[in-house]
Amino acid sequence: MLIRLAAAGDDNAIWAIMEPILRAGETYTLPRDTDKNAALAYWRAAEHEVFVAEENGTIVGTYFLRANQKGSGGTLQTVDT
């Protein structure tokens, strides 16, 4: 399995993974009727670093990383004592 940054051409595969999850309404707080464009806009927001999991050339998973907090809470800081 290869984990890599998502490319622009991965959107259809990402949507194919996201759509049944959104329709089930059990995981994400997005509305169940969110359309493809809105879902991908959320997933690919500027503050998200999107990855896909690829197995034998097929995308089988996706996730994104983002800061947990805004401002200084979103970065690792060290304190010298």
N, C-alpha and C positions, 0 to 999 in steps of 0.2 A: 504494500500500500504506500502511496506517495501522498504526502501532505504538502500542499503548495499554496501560494497566494492565488486567489481567484483572478482570472483574466476576464476581459469584457465578453469574450465568447462563451463564458460559462453560465450566463444568465438563465438560459432555458433549463439547464440541468439543475441549477439552484432552485428555480421556481418549481420544478418537478418534485423536488424534495420538500420544499416549504408548503406547497399548496395543501396536501392532505393533512399536514400538521395544523395549519391555520384553520382549515375547515372543521377539524375535530374540536378546536377551541379549548384544548386542555393544557397547552404549554405556554404559548405566547399571549400577551395581553392585546394583541392586534385584533380588530374585529374579524369575525369568521368570514365575512364577505369581502375582505380586502382583496383588491384585484392585483394582477401580476405587477403592473407598473408601480403601484403604491408599496407593495411588499418588497420589491427590489430596491426601491428608493430608500426604504427604511433599512434594509439589510446592508446596502452599500453606502450608507450615510458617511459623510466626510470623516467623522470621528471613529468609524469602524474600520479595522483592518481585517478583510474577509479572506478566509482560507477555504479550500476544498480538499476533500479526501478522494483520491482517485485510485481505483483498482482495475488493473488490466485495461486502462484507457477509458473507464467509465467512472463518472463522478458519483460517489455513493454517500457523501456527507458534506456538510458545510457548517462553518461557525465563524464568528467574528470575535475580535478582541477589541476592547475599549477601556478607557480609564474608568475606574469605579466611582471616582469623584471628580468634580470640576476643580479648576485652579490647582493650588498646591497639593490638594488631596489626591490628584490624579497622577502624581509623579512620585518616584522613590526619592526620599531625601535622607541624607545622613546628618547626624548631629555629632560634632566633636565635643567631648567633655573633658 
